[in-house]
Amino acid sequence: MDNNQEIIDICIDEENDGARLDLALSLQLPEISRSYLQKLIEDGAVCVNGRICLTKKSKVKAGDRTEITLPPPKALDVSAEEIPLDIFYEDDQLLVVNKPRGMVVHPAAGNESGTLVNALMFHCRERLSSINGVIRPGIVHRIDKDTSGLLVVAKTDLAHEALSRQLKEHIITRRYEALVFDNLREDEGTVDAPLGRDPQNRLRRAVVWNGPDARRAVTHWRVLERFGAYTLIEARLETGRTHQIRVHMSYIKHPLVGDMVYGPRKQPFGLSGQLLHARVLGFVHPLSGEYMEFESPPPPLFADIVAKLRSRAQS
């Protein structure tokens, strides 16, 4: 085996009993695109119970042991693409972008084009900070593919370093809006629980109290509106760990609506991605020293669902 290859072992769970191989794997490995998993199957990189399976439509059973061999990572050729951007602010040092739901921030296996970075490279003509390398130029912080909202992007290394320092010192304001399951009894609260890699699934995060990669994570939340079976909340990040709001809200038994990874598999409203929006972003400008704050309303899909729930609650 190539030393740079990575092997993922997955046990098919009860919920995917009888499902197609590619579908079952995509549901249990949500961070890998289904099309990429299908390619891995076709390339003979997937074994079921010790035997190579070349057919993506093969049915699997609960308890089947599946082994996926990921090829060594390749250097991606990140190209500029003319993709429209919703820019809230821009100057010589930085820009603030309102990322749409469904857009990946930076290229990775299975998502090598159509990303925010591809769009930024076209818009900025490659004038982006180099601190995070060729794959993530200018990217100071990320939000998930199905999370919409505001991001600050650095054009210069000076701006990148200053903004990264503010993130580390918890100076940057980040307030999110989310729809969660069930009624939160309290009006506000704080989840202070360390996050790390889920020992059962390397592509998920979990509350891990003693893991080697456990890092402190703090999320403050408050109720905006109650709809009985759902609650609209504002979540404020004190730290910024991967999937932090999603994992923390699931941990307190109020997962985000639409979250197929940390919530129930059967989701209302035909959703297959969390209703989470980065609504408010504030920071100190690296050169002027001025505090700047921006606000973006939730996208139509999110707003329409909330409006329907509000209408039902008032009728």
LUMKOL-48413 format. One record per residue (C-alpha): residue in one letter; z, y, x. Coordinates in Angstrom, 3 decimals, m for minus. Layout:
BEGIN
<code->A | up->Z | north->Y | east->X>
...
This chain:
BEGIN
<code->M | up->0.000 | north->0.000 | east->0.000>
<code->D | up->m0.792 | north->3.524 | east->1.194>
<code->N | up->2.472 | north->5.195 | east->2.207>
<code->N | up->1.467 | north->8.263 | east->0.199>
<code->Q | up->1.016 | north->6.290 | east->m3.006>
<code->E | up->3.692 | north->6.443 | east->m5.665>
<code->I | up->4.547 | north->3.610 | east->m8.058>
<code->I | up->6.042 | north->4.267 | east->m11.485>
<code->D | up->7.726 | north->1.393 | east->m13.339>
<code->I | up->7.898 | north->1.755 | east->m17.102>
<code->C | up->9.368 | north->m0.610 | east->m19.681>
<code->I | up->7.582 | north->m0.255 | east->m23.016>
<code->D | up->10.143 | north->0.863 | east->m25.598>
<code->E | up->10.611 | north->m0.285 | east->m29.192>
<code->E | up->8.853 | north->2.763 | east->m30.645>
<code->N | up->5.624 | north->1.811 | east->m28.849>
<code->D | up->5.647 | north->m1.865 | east->m29.765>
<code->G | up->2.073 | north->m2.807 | east->m30.727>
<code->A | up->0.559 | north->0.458 | east->m29.490>
<code->R | up->m2.505 | north->0.851 | east->m27.268>
<code->L | up->m1.692 | north->0.851 | east->m23.583>
<code->D | up->m2.984 | north->4.368 | east->m22.921>
<code->L | up->m1.148 | north->5.792 | east->m25.939>
<code->A | up->2.135 | north->4.076 | east->m25.105>
<code->L | up->2.013 | north->5.315 | east->m21.527>
<code->S | up->1.127 | north->8.872 | east->m22.542>
<code->L | up->4.098 | north->8.983 | east->m24.923>
<code->Q | up->6.509 | north->7.648 | east->m22.319>
<code->L | up->5.028 | north->9.712 | east->m19.472>
<code->P | up->4.341 | north->13.041 | east->m21.220>
<code->E | up->3.847 | north->14.940 | east->m17.967>
<code->I | up->0.720 | north->12.886 | east->m17.146>
<code->S | up->m2.320 | north->13.605 | east->m19.312>
<code->R | up->m3.673 | north->10.767 | east->m21.425>
<code->S | up->m7.163 | north->11.195 | east->m19.959>
<code->Y | up->m5.769 | north->10.777 | east->m16.443>
<code->L | up->m3.856 | north->7.651 | east->m17.508>
<code->Q | up->m7.083 | north->6.235 | east->m18.967>
<code->K | up->m8.805 | north->6.831 | east->m15.624>
<code->L | up->m5.984 | north->5.064 | east->m13.788>
<code->I | up->m6.365 | north->2.075 | east->m16.130>
<code->E | up->m10.131 | north->1.965 | east->m15.540>
<code->D | up->m9.531 | north->2.162 | east->m11.765>
<code->G | up->m7.252 | north->m0.882 | east->m11.847>
<code->A | up->m4.131 | north->1.103 | east->m11.028>
<code->V | up->m2.112 | north->m0.199 | east->m13.993>
<code->C | up->m0.431 | north->m3.599 | east->m14.199>
<code->V | up->1.235 | north->m5.055 | east->m17.275>
<code->N | up->3.724 | north->m7.823 | east->m16.586>
<code->G | up->2.304 | north->m8.250 | east->m13.089>
<code->R | up->m1.372 | north->m8.440 | east->m14.083>
<code->I | up->m3.944 | north->m5.667 | east->m13.688>
<code->C | up->m5.101 | north->m4.336 | east->m17.045>
<code->L | up->m8.500 | north->m2.615 | east->m17.154>
<code->T | up->m8.664 | north->m2.024 | east->m20.914>
<code->K | up->m7.052 | north->1.128 | east->m22.293>
<code->K | up->m7.122 | north->m0.304 | east->m25.830>
<code->S | up->m5.021 | north->m3.347 | east->m24.879>
<code->K | up->m1.963 | north->m3.668 | east->m27.095>
<code->V | up->1.474 | north->m3.702 | east->m25.491>
<code->K | up->4.776 | north->m5.067 | east->m26.722>
<code->A | up->8.308 | north->m3.745 | east->m26.452>
<code->G | up->9.793 | north->m4.930 | east->m23.178>
<code->D | up->6.475 | north->m5.190 | east->m21.318>
<code->R | up->6.906 | north->m4.106 | east->m17.690>
<code->T | up->4.178 | north->m1.656 | east->m16.719>
<code->E | up->3.510 | north->m0.599 | east->m13.144>
<code->I | up->1.365 | north->2.453 | east->m12.449>
<code->T | up->0.141 | north->3.164 | east->m8.927>
<code->L | up->m0.558 | north->6.845 | east->m8.472>
<code->P | up->m3.078 | north->7.624 | east->m5.706>
<code->P | up->m2.103 | north->9.920 | east->m2.846>
<code->P | up->m2.197 | north->13.558 | east->m3.941>
<code->K | up->m5.423 | north->15.268 | east->m3.004>
<code->A | up->m5.897 | north->18.843 | east->m1.994>
<code->L | up->m7.146 | north->20.559 | east->m5.123>
<code->D | up->m10.013 | north->22.992 | east->m4.852>
<code->V | up->m8.681 | north->25.782 | east->m7.027>
<code->S | up->m11.564 | north->27.852 | east->m8.316>
<code->A | up->m11.671 | north->31.149 | east->m10.157>
<code->E | up->m12.543 | north->30.796 | east->m13.851>
<code->E | up->m13.400 | north->33.536 | east->m16.314>
<code->I | up->m10.662 | north->32.873 | east->m18.871>
<code->P | up->m9.342 | north->35.730 | east->m21.051>
<code->L | up->m5.818 | north->36.910 | east->m20.203>
<code->D | up->m3.351 | north->38.761 | east->m22.443>
<code->I | up->m2.035 | north->41.266 | east->m19.889>
<code->F | up->0.991 | north->43.360 | east->m20.896>
<code->Y | up->1.266 | north->45.300 | east->m17.630>
<code->E | up->m0.506 | north->45.503 | east->m14.270>
<code->D | up->m0.334 | north->47.522 | east->m11.050>
<code->D | up->m1.064 | north->46.906 | east->m7.347>
<code->Q | up->2.055 | north->44.750 | east->m6.888>
<code->L | up->2.303 | north->42.566 | east->m9.991>
<code->L | up->1.184 | north->41.832 | east->m13.505>
<code->V | up->2.919 | north->40.573 | east->m16.653>
<code->V | up->0.940 | north->38.012 | east->m18.622>
<code->N | up->1.488 | north->36.593 | east->m22.102>
<code->K | up->0.620 | north->32.897 | east->m21.656>
<code->P | up->m0.779 | north->31.117 | east->m24.740>
<code->R | up->0.628 | north->27.854 | east->m26.007>
<code->G | up->m1.299 | north->24.912 | east->m24.551>
<code->M | up->m2.217 | north->26.527 | east->m21.224>
<code->V | up->m0.943 | north->24.902 | east->m18.024>
<code->V | up->0.391 | north->27.377 | east->m15.441>
<code->H | up->m1.024 | north->25.833 | east->m12.261>
<code->P | up->m3.438 | north->22.995 | east->m11.416>
<code->A | up->m2.184 | north->19.422 | east->m10.995>
<code->A | up->m3.573 | north->15.922 | east->m11.382>
<code->G | up->m5.148 | north->15.678 | east->m14.824>
<code->N | up->m5.129 | north->19.478 | east->m15.271>
<code->E | up->m7.332 | north->20.784 | east->m12.483>
<code->S | up->m9.048 | north->23.588 | east->m14.400>
<code->G | up->m8.423 | north->25.929 | east->m17.309>
<code->T | up->m5.002 | north->26.892 | east->m15.954>
<code->L | up->m3.349 | north->30.270 | east->m15.691>
<code->V | up->m3.909 | north->30.206 | east->m11.918>
<code->N | up->m7.656 | north->29.648 | east->m12.400>
<code->A | up->m7.733 | north->32.656 | east->m14.730>
<code->L | up->m5.628 | north->34.803 | east->m12.384>
<code->M | up->m7.885 | north->34.055 | east->m9.431>
<code->F | up->m10.866 | north->35.395 | east->m11.380>
<code->H | up->m9.035 | north->38.433 | east->m12.730>
<code->C | up->m7.337 | north->39.396 | east->m9.452>
<code->R | up->m10.267 | north->38.427 | east->m7.216>
<code->E | up->m7.899 | north->36.274 | east->m5.153>
<code->R | up->m5.500 | north->39.158 | east->m4.546>
<code->L | up->m2.359 | north->37.150 | east->m5.227>
<code->S | up->0.709 | north->36.417 | east->m3.119>
<code->S | up->0.364 | north->33.436 | east->m0.803>
<code->I | up->4.012 | north->32.348 | east->m0.745>
<code->N | up->3.584 | north->29.365 | east->m3.060>
<code->G | up->0.373 | north->28.189 | east->m1.419>
<code->V | up->m3.135 | north->27.540 | east->m2.689>
<code->I | up->m2.082 | north->25.653 | east->m5.830>
<code->R | up->0.354 | north->28.278 | east->m7.134>
<code->P | up->m0.726 | north->31.666 | east->m5.777>
<code->G | up->1.288 | north->34.500 | east->m7.285>
<code->I | up->3.417 | north->32.206 | east->m9.446>
<code->V | up->7.046 | north->33.368 | east->m9.282>
<code->H | up->8.333 | north->31.289 | east->m12.211>
<code->R | up->6.789 | north->28.866 | east->m14.688>
<code->I | up->6.942 | north->27.942 | east->m18.342>
<code->D | up->5.821 | north->24.624 | east->m19.792>
<code->K | up->2.330 | north->23.971 | east->m21.129>
<code->D | up->3.373 | north->24.154 | east->m24.793>
<code->T | up->5.759 | north->27.074 | east->m24.270>
<code->S | up->4.160 | north->30.455 | east->m24.888>
<code->G | up->5.192 | north->33.872 | east->m23.675>
<code->L | up->5.754 | north->36.240 | east->m20.804>
<code->L | up->5.436 | north->35.561 | east->m17.082>
<code->V | up->5.496 | north->37.934 | east->m14.123>
<code->V | up->2.890 | north->37.248 | east->m11.417>
<code->A | up->3.091 | north->38.644 | east->m7.874>
<code->K | up->0.012 | north->40.126 | east->m6.226>
<code->T | up->1.689 | north->40.710 | east->m2.859>
<code->D | up->4.139 | north->38.744 | east->m0.735>
<code->L | up->6.505 | north->41.722 | east->m0.849>
<code->A | up->6.590 | north->41.619 | east->m4.656>
<code->H | up->6.935 | north->37.825 | east->m4.653>
<code->E | up->9.920 | north->37.877 | east->m2.312>
<code->A | up->11.653 | north->40.642 | east->m4.280>
<code->L | up->11.119 | north->38.942 | east->m7.649>
<code->S | up->12.209 | north->35.552 | east->m6.284>
<code->R | up->15.400 | north->37.170 | east->m4.996>
<code->Q | up->16.075 | north->38.612 | east->m8.464>
<code->L | up->15.588 | north->35.165 | east->m9.982>
<code->K | up->18.018 | north->33.625 | east->m7.486>
<code->E | up->20.594 | north->36.334 | east->m8.176>
<code->H | up->20.147 | north->35.986 | east->m11.978>
<code->I | up->19.003 | north->39.610 | east->m12.327>
<code->I | up->15.782 | north->38.898 | east->m14.225>
<code->T | up->16.161 | north->39.000 | east->m18.016>
<code->R | up->14.636 | north->36.010 | east->m19.801>
<code->R | up->15.206 | north->35.592 | east->m23.514>
<code->Y | up->13.434 | north->32.896 | east->m25.500>
<code->E | up->12.981 | north->32.197 | east->m29.192>
<code->A | up->13.126 | north->28.597 | east->m30.355>
<code->L | up->13.231 | north->26.598 | east->m33.574>
<code->V | up->15.679 | north->23.703 | east->m33.399>
<code->F | up->16.610 | north->20.838 | east->m35.694>
<code->D | up->19.604 | north->21.021 | east->m38.051>
<code->N | up->22.158 | north->23.736 | east->m38.673>
<code->L | up->24.149 | north->25.118 | east->m35.765>
<code->R | up->27.657 | north->25.677 | east->m37.111>
<code->E | up->28.623 | north->28.372 | east->m34.625>
<code->D | up->26.837 | north->31.717 | east->m34.408>
<code->E | up->26.555 | north->31.514 | east->m30.630>
<code->G | up->27.476 | north->29.324 | east->m27.699>
<code->T | up->26.867 | north->28.352 | east->m24.090>
<code->V | up->25.699 | north->25.081 | east->m22.572>
<code->D | up->26.938 | north->24.743 | east->m18.999>
<code->A | up->25.749 | north->21.307 | east->m17.880>
<code->P | up->23.977 | north->20.320 | east->m14.634>
<code->L | up->20.406 | north->19.083 | east->m14.782>
<code->G | up->18.605 | north->16.580 | east->m12.600>
<code->R | up->15.946 | north->13.914 | east->m12.746>
<code->D | up->16.462 | north->11.402 | east->m15.549>
<code->P | up->17.369 | north->8.103 | east->m13.847>
<code->Q | up->15.493 | north->6.232 | east->m16.605>
<code->N | up->12.275 | north->8.254 | east->m16.349>
<code->R | up->11.347 | north->10.240 | east->m13.253>
<code->L | up->9.153 | north->12.650 | east->m15.232>
<code->R | up->11.979 | north->13.737 | east->m17.525>
<code->R | up->15.030 | north->15.876 | east->m16.891>
<code->A | up->18.509 | north->15.080 | east->m18.131>
<code->V | up->22.101 | north->16.270 | east->m17.969>
<code->V | up->23.295 | north->14.539 | east->m14.798>
<code->W | up->26.875 | north->15.148 | east->m13.699>
<code->N | up->26.861 | north->13.300 | east->m10.381>
<code->G | up->23.217 | north->12.780 | east->m9.408>
<code->P | up->21.948 | north->13.679 | east->m5.921>
<code->D | up->19.618 | north->16.340 | east->m7.350>
<code->A | up->21.997 | north->17.648 | east->m10.049>
<code->R | up->21.992 | north->21.450 | east->m10.145>
<code->R | up->24.077 | north->23.773 | east->m12.263>
<code->A | up->22.281 | north->24.978 | east->m15.385>
<code->V | up->23.555 | north->27.515 | east->m17.919>
<code->T | up->21.934 | north->28.417 | east->m21.243>
<code->H | up->23.394 | north->30.962 | east->m23.678>
<code->W | up->22.234 | north->30.732 | east->m27.292>
<code->R | up->22.767 | north->32.622 | east->m30.528>
<code->V | up->21.596 | north->32.036 | east->m34.079>
<code->L | up->18.896 | north->34.346 | east->m35.449>
<code->E | up->18.269 | north->32.656 | east->m38.816>
<code->R | up->19.341 | north->29.489 | east->m40.596>
<code->F | up->17.000 | north->27.424 | east->m42.778>
<code->G | up->19.199 | north->24.417 | east->m43.595>
<code->A | up->17.378 | north->21.630 | east->m41.774>
<code->Y | up->16.277 | north->24.026 | east->m39.010>
<code->T | up->17.736 | north->26.974 | east->m37.111>
<code->L | up->15.921 | north->29.806 | east->m35.346>
<code->I | up->17.757 | north->30.722 | east->m32.155>
<code->E | up->17.530 | north->33.026 | east->m29.174>
<code->A | up->18.211 | north->31.329 | east->m25.834>
<code->R | up->19.049 | north->33.347 | east->m22.725>
<code->L | up->18.646 | north->31.715 | east->m19.341>
<code->E | up->21.317 | north->32.292 | east->m16.721>
<code->T | up->19.649 | north->29.728 | east->m14.469>
<code->G | up->16.047 | north->28.534 | east->m14.617>
<code->R | up->15.810 | north->24.771 | east->m14.220>
<code->T | up->12.817 | north->22.675 | east->m15.290>
<code->H | up->12.886 | north->22.043 | east->m19.068>
<code->Q | up->16.328 | north->23.684 | east->m19.197>
<code->I | up->16.365 | north->24.947 | east->m22.796>
<code->R | up->14.716 | north->21.782 | east->m24.089>
<code->V | up->17.190 | north->19.461 | east->m22.357>
<code->H | up->20.271 | north->21.548 | east->m23.140>
<code->M | up->19.511 | north->21.880 | east->m26.843>
<code->S | up->18.779 | north->18.148 | east->m27.064>
<code->Y | up->22.056 | north->17.487 | east->m25.241>
<code->I | up->24.024 | north->19.289 | east->m27.978>
<code->K | up->22.087 | north->17.335 | east->m30.651>
<code->H | up->19.776 | north->20.189 | east->m31.686>
<code->P | up->16.424 | north->19.400 | east->m30.001>
<code->L | up->13.542 | north->21.807 | east->m30.288>
<code->V | up->11.171 | north->21.258 | east->m33.190>
<code->G | up->7.907 | north->19.783 | east->m31.904>
<code->D | up->9.416 | north->18.477 | east->m28.648>
<code->M | up->7.976 | north->14.973 | east->m28.227>
<code->V | up->9.854 | north->14.395 | east->m24.960>
<code->Y | up->13.435 | north->15.372 | east->m25.773>
<code->G | up->13.300 | north->15.219 | east->m29.563>
<code->P | up->12.269 | north->12.647 | east->m32.169>
<code->R | up->8.806 | north->11.092 | east->m31.908>
<code->K | up->8.011 | north->11.896 | east->m35.536>
<code->Q | up->7.736 | north->15.666 | east->m35.757>
<code->P | up->7.327 | north->17.931 | east->m38.822>
<code->F | up->4.482 | north->20.392 | east->m39.377>
<code->G | up->2.028 | north->18.173 | east->m37.465>
<code->L | up->3.399 | north->19.437 | east->m34.146>
<code->S | up->3.031 | north->17.749 | east->m30.760>
<code->G | up->4.674 | north->20.398 | east->m28.594>
<code->Q | up->7.893 | north->22.416 | east->m28.738>
<code->L | up->8.247 | north->25.692 | east->m30.629>
<code->L | up->9.539 | north->27.756 | east->m27.718>
<code->H | up->8.446 | north->31.278 | east->m26.866>
<code->A | up->9.388 | north->33.431 | east->m23.853>
<code->R | up->9.835 | north->36.597 | east->m25.865>
<code->V | up->11.609 | north->39.064 | east->m23.541>
<code->L | up->11.120 | north->39.497 | east->m19.795>
<code->G | up->12.821 | north->42.185 | east->m17.736>
<code->F | up->13.050 | north->42.860 | east->m13.998>
<code->V | up->13.410 | north->45.602 | east->m11.393>
<code->H | up->10.062 | north->46.701 | east->m9.992>
<code->P | up->9.868 | north->45.737 | east->m6.280>
<code->L | up->8.643 | north->49.170 | east->m5.144>
<code->S | up->9.833 | north->51.784 | east->m7.649>
<code->G | up->13.254 | north->50.228 | east->m8.298>
<code->E | up->12.710 | north->50.910 | east->m12.013>
<code->Y | up->13.942 | north->48.350 | east->m14.546>
<code->M | up->11.024 | north->47.222 | east->m16.721>
<code->E | up->11.299 | north->45.133 | east->m19.886>
<code->F | up->8.561 | north->43.624 | east->m22.038>
<code->E | up->8.611 | north->41.876 | east->m25.396>
<code->S | up->6.019 | north->39.596 | east->m26.981>
<code->P | up->6.146 | north->38.353 | east->m30.594>
<code->P | up->5.816 | north->34.576 | east->m31.135>
<code->P | up->2.245 | north->33.274 | east->m31.533>
<code->P | up->0.766 | north->32.726 | east->m35.020>
<code->L | up->1.594 | north->28.994 | east->m35.199>
<code->F | up->5.276 | north->29.647 | east->m34.483>
<code->A | up->5.439 | north->32.722 | east->m36.723>
<code->D | up->3.708 | north->30.960 | east->m39.643>
<code->I | up->6.149 | north->28.037 | east->m39.593>
<code->V | up->9.135 | north->30.396 | east->m39.524>
<code->A | up->7.637 | north->32.438 | east->m42.371>
<code->K | up->7.223 | north->29.274 | east->m44.492>
<code->L | up->10.807 | north->28.218 | east->m43.829>
<code->R | up->12.042 | north->31.714 | east->m44.659>
<code->S | up->10.062 | north->31.679 | east->m47.913>
<code->R | up->11.497 | north->28.287 | east->m48.900>
<code->A | up->15.039 | north->29.436 | east->m48.130>
<code->Q | up->14.630 | north->32.539 | east->m50.299>
<code->S | up->13.030 | north->30.746 | east->m53.281>
